[in-house]
Amino acid sequence: MSLKYSILVAISEGPKSGYDVAKQFDETIGFFWRARHSQIYRELGKLKEKQLVFAEEMQQTGKPNRIVFTISEAGREALLAWSREPSQPQELKDDFLVQLYGIDAVDLDALREHLSLRLERHRDRHAQYLAKHKILGDADSLSDLGRQLALEVGIRYENEWADWCTQALERLSVEAVAKLSNVVPIKGSRNKA
């Protein structure tokens, strides 16, 4: 999926400035598709050039004028055509899992620290998803139902990762690794238990 469709989804809900789109990414769409603010603004320019969105400059007093983007009919058609394309599950691409795969060659203390940080991040995102899901409440519209379903996948995903991180930390504890190694860790070695 390209960033343009994520932006078109955001704008399809109603006119938005680039700031509004970036904020929506930070608070909702960004849960599922990450983009830096500079990427969003650059893509908005491309969407305008391709006439998938219209841009209207809104006069403001005391601050720079605001540019508000509205999806065009061509943008709606592009979004509809994109929605008809089958989406493929994303391939797992995670440098941390590569570090685990090569565990004999990495620093175990650093690996445990990274694992603890991941556990914390997954728990934080899980809490964010739960909070957003709770705010939605019962699905009163098709768009609410879609948001609920997307958040439910996120809730499960983050919960599974948090559970796995907890188990992995237990299995990689100093004591557990020492039992696997059947050796007493040598102080200063790269891969001490």
FIZA-140600 format. One line per field, with one value per residue (C-alpha): residue in three letters; residue number from 0; x, z, y. Coordinates in Angstrom, 1 decimal. Layout:
! FIZA-140600
torlo = Ala_...
palo = NUM_...
c1 = X_...
c3 = Z_...
c2 = Y_...
This chain:
! FIZA-140600
torlo = Met_Ser_Leu_Lys_Tyr_Ser_Ile_Leu_Val_Ala_Ile_Ser_Glu_Gly_Pro_Lys_Ser_Gly_Tyr_Asp_Val_Ala_Lys_Gln_Phe_Asp_Glu_Thr_Ile_Gly_Phe_Phe_Trp_Arg_Ala_Arg_His_Ser_Gln_Ile_Tyr_Arg_Glu_Leu_Gly_Lys_Leu_Lys_Glu_Lys_Gln_Leu_Val_Phe_Ala_Glu_Glu_Met_Gln_Gln_Thr_Gly_Lys_Pro_Asn_Arg_Ile_Val_Phe_Thr_Ile_Ser_Glu_Ala_Gly_Arg_Glu_Ala_Leu_Leu_Ala_Trp_Ser_Arg_Glu_Pro_Ser_Gln_Pro_Gln_Glu_Leu_Lys_Asp_Asp_Phe_Leu_Val_Gln_Leu_Tyr_Gly_Ile_Asp_Ala_Val_Asp_Leu_Asp_Ala_Leu_Arg_Glu_His_Leu_Ser_Leu_Arg_Leu_Glu_Arg_His_Arg_Asp_Arg_His_Ala_Gln_Tyr_Leu_Ala_Lys_His_Lys_Ile_Leu_Gly_Asp_Ala_Asp_Ser_Leu_Ser_Asp_Leu_Gly_Arg_Gln_Leu_Ala_Leu_Glu_Val_Gly_Ile_Arg_Tyr_Glu_Asn_Glu_Trp_Ala_Asp_Trp_Cys_Thr_Gln_Ala_Leu_Glu_Arg_Leu_Ser_Val_Glu_Ala_Val_Ala_Lys_Leu_Ser_Asn_Val_Val_Pro_Ile_Lys_Gly_Ser_Arg_Asn_Lys_Ala
palo = 0_1_2_3_4_5_6_7_8_9_10_11_12_13_14_15_16_17_18_19_20_21_22_23_24_25_26_27_28_29_30_31_32_33_34_35_36_37_38_39_40_41_42_43_44_45_46_47_48_49_50_51_52_53_54_55_56_57_58_59_60_61_62_63_64_65_66_67_68_69_70_71_72_73_74_75_76_77_78_79_80_81_82_83_84_85_86_87_88_89_90_91_92_93_94_95_96_97_98_99_100_101_102_103_104_105_106_107_108_109_110_111_112_113_114_115_116_117_118_119_120_121_122_123_124_125_126_127_128_129_130_131_132_133_134_135_136_137_138_139_140_141_142_143_144_145_146_147_148_149_150_151_152_153_154_155_156_157_158_159_160_161_162_163_164_165_166_167_168_169_170_171_172_173_174_175_176_177_178_179_180_181_182_183_184_185_186_187_188_189_190_191_192
c1 = 0.0_1.3_1.0_-1.3_-4.2_-3.8_-4.0_-7.0_-8.7_-8.0_-9.3_-12.3_-13.8_-13.8_-11.6_-8.3_-5.2_-1.8_-1.5_-4.9_-3.9_-0.5_-2.4_-4.8_-1.8_-0.4_-3.7_-5.3_-4.1_-0.6_-1.4_-1.5_0.6_3.5_4.6_6.7_5.0_7.4_6.3_2.6_3.1_5.1_2.4_-0.4_1.5_1.6_-2.1_-2.9_-0.8_-2.7_-6.0_-6.9_-7.4_-8.3_-6.4_-8.0_-6.2_-8.0_-7.2_-6.2_-5.4_-2.3_-0.9_0.0_-2.9_-4.1_-4.4_-7.3_-7.4_-10.7_-10.8_-11.9_-14.2_-11.0_-9.6_-12.7_-12.5_-8.9_-9.7_-12.5_-10.3_-7.6_-10.1_-10.9_-7.3_-6.5_-4.2_-1.3_-0.2_3.0_6.2_7.8_10.8_12.3_15.9_15.3_14.2_17.4_19.4_17.6_18.3_22.0_21.9_25.4_26.9_25.1_25.4_22.8_22.6_21.8_19.3_17.5_17.4_15.9_13.4_12.3_11.9_9.8_7.6_7.0_6.2_3.8_2.0_1.8_0.3_-2.1_-3.3_-3.7_-5.7_-7.9_-8.6_-9.5_-11.7_-13.5_-14.1_-15.7_-18.2_-20.9_-20.7_-23.3_-22.1_-20.2_-17.1_-17.2_-17.4_-14.4_-12.4_-13.4_-12.4_-9.0_-8.4_-9.3_-6.6_-4.2_-5.3_-4.6_-1.4_0.1_-1.2_0.4_3.7_3.7_3.0_5.8_8.2_7.4_8.0_11.2_12.6_12.0_13.6_16.6_17.2_20.7_19.9_18.1_20.8_23.5_21.6_21.6_25.2_26.3_29.2_29.9_29.8_33.2_33.3_33.8_32.9_30.7_28.0_27.9_24.7
c3 = 0.0_-0.7_1.5_-1.0_-0.2_3.6_3.0_0.7_3.4_5.9_3.5_2.5_5.9_5.2_4.3_6.2_6.2_6.0_9.8_10.3_8.2_10.0_13.4_12.2_11.4_14.8_16.5_14.4_10.9_12.2_14.2_11.0_8.5_9.6_7.9_8.8_8.6_5.8_3.8_4.3_3.0_0.0_-0.8_-0.5_-3.2_-5.5_-4.9_-5.8_-9.0_-10.0_-9.2_-6.7_-4.1_-4.4_-2.3_-1.1_0.7_3.7_4.9_8.6_10.6_12.6_11.2_7.9_5.6_5.9_2.9_3.2_1.0_-0.2_-2.0_-5.7_-7.6_-9.2_-5.8_-4.7_-7.8_-7.2_-3.6_-4.7_-7.3_-4.7_-2.3_-5.0_-5.2_-2.9_0.0_0.7_4.2_4.9_5.1_8.5_8.5_11.9_12.7_16.3_15.1_13.1_16.2_18.0_15.1_15.5_19.3_19.5_17.9_19.8_23.3_25.5_27.9_25.1_23.7_27.0_27.3_23.7_24.6_27.7_25.6_23.1_25.8_27.1_23.6_22.9_26.2_25.5_22.1_23.4_26.0_23.2_21.0_23.9_24.8_21.2_21.0_24.2_22.9_19.8_21.9_19.9_16.2_15.1_11.5_8.9_9.5_13.2_12.5_10.2_12.9_15.6_13.5_12.6_16.3_17.4_15.1_16.7_20.2_19.5_17.7_20.5_23.2_21.5_21.1_24.8_25.9_23.7_25.0_28.6_27.8_25.9_28.8_31.1_28.7_28.2_31.9_33.1_35.0_32.1_29.6_32.1_32.3_28.5_28.3_31.1_31.7_34.2_32.5_32.0_33.2_30.3_27.6_24.8_25.3_29.0_30.3
c2 = 0.0_3.4_6.4_8.1_5.8_6.3_10.1_9.7_7.7_10.5_13.2_11.1_11.8_15.5_18.5_18.7_20.7_19.0_19.5_17.8_14.8_14.5_14.7_12.0_9.8_10.4_9.6_6.9_5.8_5.9_2.8_0.9_2.9_5.1_8.2_11.2_14.6_15.6_12.6_13.4_17.0_15.8_13.3_15.9_17.9_14.9_14.1_17.7_17.5_14.3_16.1_13.4_16.2_19.9_22.5_25.7_28.4_29.7_33.2_33.5_36.6_36.8_33.5_31.9_31.0_27.5_25.1_22.7_19.6_18.0_14.7_15.0_12.6_11.2_10.7_8.8_6.7_5.9_5.0_2.7_1.0_0.5_-1.0_-3.7_-4.8_-7.8_-6.8_-9.2_-9.9_-8.0_-10.1_-10.1_-7.8_-7.2_-6.6_-7.7_-11.2_-11.4_-10.6_-13.4_-15.8_-15.0_-15.1_-16.7_-13.6_-10.9_-9.2_-11.0_-8.1_-5.7_-8.2_-8.5_-4.7_-4.4_-7.1_-5.2_-2.0_-3.8_-5.3_-1.8_-0.4_-3.2_-2.7_1.0_0.5_-2.2_0.4_3.0_0.7_-0.4_3.3_4.2_1.1_2.1_5.6_4.2_2.2_0.4_0.7_3.1_3.4_1.5_3.7_3.0_-0.8_-0.6_1.3_-1.2_-4.1_-2.5_-1.7_-5.2_-6.6_-4.1_-5.1_-8.8_-8.1_-6.0_-8.4_-11.4_-9.5_-8.5_-12.1_-13.3_-10.7_-11.7_-15.4_-14.7_-12.6_-15.5_-18.0_-15.6_-14.9_-15.2_-18.4_-20.0_-19.2_-20.5_-23.8_-24.1_-23.3_-25.6_-23.2_-20.5_-17.1_-15.6_-12.0_-9.6_-12.1_-10.8_-13.4_-14.0_-15.5
